[in-house]
Amino acid sequence: MQHRVIIQNVYPEINNGKYYIKRVPNQKIHVRADIFGDGHDVVRASLLYRKAGEGVWTEVFMEQEGNDAWHGEFQVTEEGFYEYKLEGWIDHLLNWYSGFLKKREVGQEMHVELLIGANFLEKAAHQYEDAISTTLQDYANVLRNTEAYEHAINTVLSPAFQHLVEQYPNKQHVTTYAKTCACV
């Protein structure tokens, strides 16, 4: 598997994950890490957490602080053991979107860019449940419609499209931090 993202210097982590960190109910756990990619593409990261023994992880997108530093947080809601882990990936959809905006700003012709974006949306659609998958596929169809060029451009420039791209990333080649961290 190809890993293009590195995750290191995770905090809080006691003695390289050997010991649990301690929190009380209703206290937030602020997690920081250095996360970076192997090039200039857009890197995204998530903090995933759950109460120990539960099957489903809750995902919170991390925010970049600058200089490869990222942070995220979650709240301990009740007594017990919690687990958390970090994921990072190159978000090709967001990378395309960023490039699209720059190219459009300087007046480039965007037919090919719209088709590339449609491909990324279709790839992302396969990663989500029915409603989100359908929405992503519908946007891909709008971008593929060569007879409605201006409508496709306006769709990509809309706040709704920006929100969609930011909230439903195209996760490929995800790097997961080597250890699942724990707190009590």
C-alpha positions in Angstrom: 0.0 0.0 0.0 1.2 3.5 -0.9 1.6 5.9 2.0 2.2 9.5 1.1 1.5 11.0 4.5 3.7 10.8 7.7 2.2 11.2 11.2 4.6 11.8 14.1 5.0 13.6 17.4 1.5 12.8 18.6 0.5 14.5 21.8 -0.8 13.5 24.3 0.9 10.2 24.3 2.7 9.0 27.4 6.0 7.0 27.0 5.2 6.2 23.3 1.7 5.0 24.1 2.7 2.6 26.9 0.5 4.4 29.5 -3.0 5.8 29.4 -3.5 9.5 29.6 -6.1 10.5 32.2 -9.2 12.6 31.8 -12.5 13.0 33.7 -16.0 13.1 32.2 -16.8 16.3 30.3 -13.1 17.1 29.8 -11.8 17.6 26.3 -8.8 15.8 24.9 -6.8 18.1 22.7 -4.7 16.0 20.3 -1.8 17.5 18.3 0.5 15.9 15.8 2.9 16.7 13.0 1.3 15.5 9.7 2.8 16.1 6.3 2.9 14.7 2.8 5.5 13.9 0.3 4.8 16.8 -2.1 2.7 19.9 -2.6 -0.7 18.2 -2.7 -3.4 19.0 -0.1 -3.0 16.9 3.1 -6.1 16.2 5.3 -6.2 14.5 8.7 -8.7 13.1 11.0 -8.9 12.2 14.7 -11.0 9.1 15.3 -12.2 8.2 18.8 -14.5 5.8 20.6 -15.2 4.4 24.0 -13.2 1.2 24.3 -15.2 -1.9 23.2 -17.5 0.0 20.9 -17.3 -0.9 17.2 -17.8 2.5 15.6 -15.2 5.3 15.5 -16.4 8.9 15.5 -14.4 11.1 13.1 -13.4 14.7 13.6 -11.4 16.5 10.9 -8.2 18.0 12.3 -7.3 21.6 11.6 -3.9 22.7 10.4 -2.0 25.1 12.6 0.9 25.7 10.2 4.3 24.1 9.7 2.8 20.6 9.5 1.2 20.9 12.9 -2.4 19.7 13.2 -4.9 19.6 16.1 -8.2 18.1 16.9 -10.3 17.4 20.0 -13.0 15.3 21.5 -14.8 15.2 24.8 -14.8 12.3 27.3 -18.5 12.0 28.0 -18.5 9.3 30.7 -16.1 7.3 32.9 -14.2 4.5 31.2 -11.5 3.8 28.7 -11.4 5.6 25.4 -9.3 5.0 22.3 -8.2 7.4 19.7 -6.1 7.3 16.5 -5.1 9.6 13.7 -5.4 9.3 10.0 -3.8 11.4 7.2 -4.2 11.3 3.4 -3.7 13.3 0.3 -7.1 14.7 -0.7 -7.1 14.6 -4.5 -10.6 16.1 -4.7 -9.7 19.1 -2.5 -6.4 19.4 -4.4 -8.3 19.5 -7.7 -10.8 22.1 -6.3 -8.0 24.4 -5.2 -6.3 24.2 -8.6 -9.7 24.7 -10.3 -10.3 28.0 -8.5 -6.8 29.3 -9.4 -7.1 28.3 -13.0 -10.6 29.8 -13.3 -9.4 33.0 -11.7 -6.8 33.6 -14.5 -9.4 32.8 -17.2 -8.3 29.3 -18.4 -10.7 27.2 -20.3 -12.1 24.6 -17.9 -13.7 21.7 -19.9 -11.0 19.2 -19.1 -10.8 20.4 -15.5 -14.5 19.7 -15.1 -14.1 16.2 -16.4 -11.2 15.6 -14.0 -13.3 16.9 -11.1 -16.2 14.6 -12.1 -13.8 11.6 -11.9 -12.7 12.6 -8.4 -16.3 13.1 -7.3 -17.2 9.6 -8.6 -14.2 8.1 -6.7 -15.3 9.8 -3.5 -18.9 8.7 -4.0 -17.9 5.1 -3.7 -16.6 5.8 -0.1 -19.9 7.0 1.3 -23.4 5.8 2.2 -26.4 6.2 -0.1 -27.5 9.8 0.4 -24.0 11.3 0.3 -22.9 9.0 -2.5 -25.9 10.0 -4.6 -25.2 13.7 -4.0 -21.5 13.3 -5.0 -22.6 11.4 -8.2 -25.2 14.1 -9.0 -22.5 16.7 -8.9 -20.2 14.6 -11.0 -23.0 14.4 -13.6 -23.4 18.2 -13.6 -19.6 18.5 -14.2 -19.7 16.0 -17.1 -22.5 17.7 -19.0 -20.5 19.5 -21.7 -23.7 21.2 -23.0 -24.1 23.1 -19.7 -20.6 24.5 -19.3 -21.5 27.7 -17.5 -23.8 25.9 -15.2 -21.0 23.4 -14.3 -18.6 26.3 -13.7 -21.1 28.1 -11.4 -21.8 24.8 -9.6 -18.1 24.4 -8.7 -17.9 28.0 -7.6 -20.9 27.7 -5.3 -20.6 27.7 -1.5 -22.6 24.4 -1.5 -19.9 22.7 -3.7 -17.1 24.0 -1.5 -18.9 22.6 1.6 -19.3 19.3 -0.1 -15.7 19.0 -1.1 -14.5 20.0 2.5 -16.9 17.7 4.3 -16.7 14.5 2.2 -13.0 14.1 1.2 -11.7 11.6 -1.3 -9.7 9.3 1.0 -7.2 7.2 -0.8 -4.0 5.7 0.5 -4.8 6.6 4.1 -2.0 6.5 6.6 -3.1 5.5 10.1 -0.8 6.3 13.0 0.9 3.1 14.0 -0.5 3.0 17.6 -4.0 3.4 18.9 -3.7 5.8 21.9 -5.8 5.3 25.0 -7.2 7.4 27.9 -9.0 6.6 31.1 
